[in-house]
């Protein structure tokens, strides 16, 4: 009887004390899922390769044409009658900031021939080989559904750019009737303006556009009166480029 009474008392105490003990346990909030950190638009380095077809034009060349030079050789103007055509290939390395601005340095090898300047003795034809090194800056802007402005998601985009540097020129000139004309090298200031469209695939970006390259002077490296030169030369290119990003 005593055992039964003790068991009843213990059970009763447990019933009474249970809710009080449960109230003493802390209530923990539900598990909070921490979202991934949004680091925003990030910059990246890239490599690039380009190929282009080109046309070379200048208004006039200058030289001595001994059919009309007389006793004292005098430099005269040779009007340019035909433009030259050729190609270029190039490579570069750059960095894009993730805001639409990007920067790169490029080196292009240029071949062009067929530019003809005419003097009193006949035609002078230029065969040009140049290495053009430029530092460039561009701005990319979206042409997709988001309208104008930079679109970090990729897709269709347009770009504009400018560059400045130097052209290392090797000029070979054929005189009237195949006459020998001294050939040689010169280094000149060069600048460029670019505009085009492209598609951003992610790691790879492709674009096609126009590049106008200004070459301040071309000359055959010879001393007067055998020198032939042209100033304010313009190279017009249609150029395709592939870029590969390192993220």
C-alpha positions in Angstrom: 0.0 0.0 0.0 2.8 2.4 0.8 4.5 1.6 -2.5 1.3 2.3 -4.4 0.9 5.6 -2.6 4.5 6.7 -3.3 4.1 5.9 -7.0 0.9 7.9 -7.2 2.6 10.9 -5.5 5.6 10.7 -7.9 3.4 10.6 -10.9 1.4 13.5 -9.7 4.5 15.5 -9.1 5.7 14.8 -12.6 2.4 15.9 -14.1 2.5 19.2 -12.1 6.3 19.9 -12.7 6.5 18.9 -16.4 5.0 22.1 -17.9 7.1 24.3 -15.6 10.3 22.5 -16.6 9.4 22.8 -20.2 8.9 26.5 -19.9 12.5 26.8 -18.7 14.0 25.5 -22.0 15.0 28.3 -24.5 13.2 28.5 -27.8 15.6 28.5 -30.7 14.7 30.4 -33.9 14.4 28.5 -37.2 17.6 28.0 -39.2 18.5 31.1 -41.2 19.9 30.5 -44.7 22.7 32.9 -45.4 22.6 34.0 -49.1 25.7 33.8 -51.3 27.7 37.0 -51.3 26.9 39.1 -54.3 30.3 40.5 -55.4 28.9 42.5 -58.2 30.5 42.9 -61.6 34.1 41.8 -61.5 37.0 42.6 -63.9 39.0 40.1 -65.8 42.1 39.8 -68.0 41.8 38.6 -71.5 43.8 37.6 -74.6 42.7 38.7 -78.1 43.5 37.8 -81.7 42.4 39.8 -84.8 42.4 39.6 -88.6 41.4 42.3 -91.0 41.3 43.4 -94.6 42.5 46.9 -95.3 42.7 49.8 -97.7 45.5 52.4 -97.6 45.0 55.9 -98.8 46.8 59.3 -98.7 46.3 62.4 -100.7 49.8 62.9 -102.1 53.4 61.8 -101.9 56.5 63.9 -102.1 59.7 63.2 -104.0 62.1 64.3 -106.7 61.2 63.4 -110.3 64.3 64.0 -112.4 62.3 64.4 -115.6 61.5 67.9 -114.2 64.1 68.3 -111.5 66.5 70.5 -113.6 69.9 71.5 -112.3 68.8 71.8 -108.7 66.7 68.9 -107.4 63.4 70.1 -105.9 60.9 68.1 -104.0 57.5 68.1 -105.7 54.1 66.6 -105.1 53.0 63.3 -106.6 49.2 63.0 -106.5 48.0 59.5 -105.4 45.9 57.9 -108.2 45.2 54.4 -106.7 44.7 53.2 -103.2 46.5 50.1 -101.8 44.9 46.9 -100.5 46.0 44.3 -98.1 45.5 42.6 -94.7 46.6 42.6 -91.1 46.8 40.1 -88.3 47.4 40.9 -84.6 47.3 39.8 -81.0 47.0 41.6 -77.7 46.4 41.4 -73.9 43.9 43.4 -71.9 41.8 44.0 -68.9 38.1 44.7 -68.6 36.8 46.5 -65.5 33.3 45.1 -65.5 31.8 48.5 -65.9 31.9 48.7 -69.7 35.4 50.1 -69.8 38.3 47.9 -71.0 41.9 48.5 -71.9 44.4 46.5 -74.0 47.7 46.6 -75.8 47.9 45.3 -79.4 50.5 44.5 -82.0 49.4 44.0 -85.6 51.4 43.0 -88.6 50.2 44.9 -91.7 50.8 44.1 -95.4 49.6 46.5 -98.1 50.4 47.0 -101.8 49.2 48.8 -104.9 49.2 52.4 -103.7 50.2 54.4 -106.8 51.5 58.0 -106.9 52.1 59.6 -110.3 55.0 61.9 -111.2 56.1 63.4 -114.5 58.3 60.3 -115.1 55.5 57.9 -114.5 54.0 55.8 -111.6 55.6 55.0 -108.3 54.0 52.0 -106.5 54.3 51.3 -102.8 54.7 47.9 -101.2 54.3 48.4 -97.4 55.0 46.2 -94.4 54.3 47.6 -91.0 54.2 46.6 -87.4 51.7 48.7 -85.5 51.8 48.8 -81.7 48.9 50.6 -79.9 47.6 51.1 -76.4 43.8 51.2 -76.6 40.7 52.0 -74.4 37.2 51.0 -75.2 33.6 51.3 -73.9 31.2 48.4 -74.4 27.5 49.0 -74.3 24.5 46.7 -74.4 22.3 46.3 -77.5 20.1 43.7 -76.0 16.7 43.8 -74.3 18.0 46.1 -71.6 18.6 48.9 -74.1 21.7 51.1 -74.0 24.1 51.0 -71.1 26.5 48.2 -69.9 25.0 44.8 -69.6 27.0 42.5 -67.4 24.9 39.5 -68.5 26.6 39.4 -71.9 24.7 39.0 -75.2 24.8 41.5 -78.1 26.8 44.7 -77.5 28.4 47.6 -79.4 31.7 49.3 -78.7 33.7 52.4 -79.4 37.4 52.8 -78.8 40.6 54.9 -79.4 44.3 54.0 -79.4 47.7 55.6 -79.8 51.2 54.2 -80.3 53.8 53.8 -83.1 54.1 52.3 -86.6 57.3 50.6 -87.7 57.3 50.8 -91.4 59.2 49.1 -94.2 58.5 50.7 -97.6 59.5 49.2 -100.9 58.9 51.4 -103.9 59.0 50.5 -107.6 59.7 53.5 -109.9 58.4 54.2 -113.5 59.2 51.3 -115.8 60.4 49.2 -112.9 63.2 51.6 -112.1 65.1 51.0 -108.9 64.1 53.3 -106.0 65.8 53.0 -102.6 63.7 51.1 -100.1 64.0 51.5 -96.3 62.4 51.9 -92.9 60.9 54.6 -90.7 59.1 54.9 -87.4 56.1 57.1 -87.1 53.4 58.1 -84.7 50.1 56.1 -85.1 46.6 56.4 -83.7 43.4 54.6 -84.2 39.6 54.9 -83.8 37.3 51.8 -83.5 33.6 51.1 -83.7 31.8 47.8 -84.0 29.3 45.2 -82.6 29.8 41.8 -81.0 28.4 39.0 -79.0 29.5 38.0 -75.4 29.3 34.2 -75.0 30.9 34.3 -71.5 34.4 33.1 -71.6 34.7 33.9 -75.3 33.7 37.3 -76.9 33.5 37.8 -80.7 33.2 41.1 -82.5 33.5 42.7 -85.9 34.0 46.3 -86.7 35.8 49.2 -88.4 39.2 50.5 -87.4 40.7 53.6 -88.9 44.5 53.8 -88.4 46.3 57.1 -88.8 50.1 56.8 -89.7 51.7 60.2 -89.6 54.5 59.5 -92.2 55.7 56.8 -94.5 59.1 57.2 -96.2 61.7 55.0 -97.9 64.5 56.0 -95.5 66.7 57.5 -98.2 68.4 60.8 -98.1 67.3 63.7 -100.4 67.1 63.7 -103.4 66.3 59.9 -103.4 63.7 60.2 -100.6 60.0 59.6 -101.2 57.5 60.2 -98.5 53.8 60.6 -97.7 52.2 62.3 -94.8 48.8 61.8 -93.1 48.2 58.3 -94.3 45.0 56.5 -93.4 44.5 52.8 -93.2 40.8 51.6 -93.3 40.1 48.1 -91.9 37.2 45.8 -91.5 38.4 43.6 -88.6 37.2 40.6 -86.7 38.4 39.8 -83.2 38.1 37.0 -80.7 38.7 37.5 -76.9 39.3 34.9 -74.3 38.6 35.8 -70.6 40.6 34.6 -67.6 38.0 34.9 -64.7 
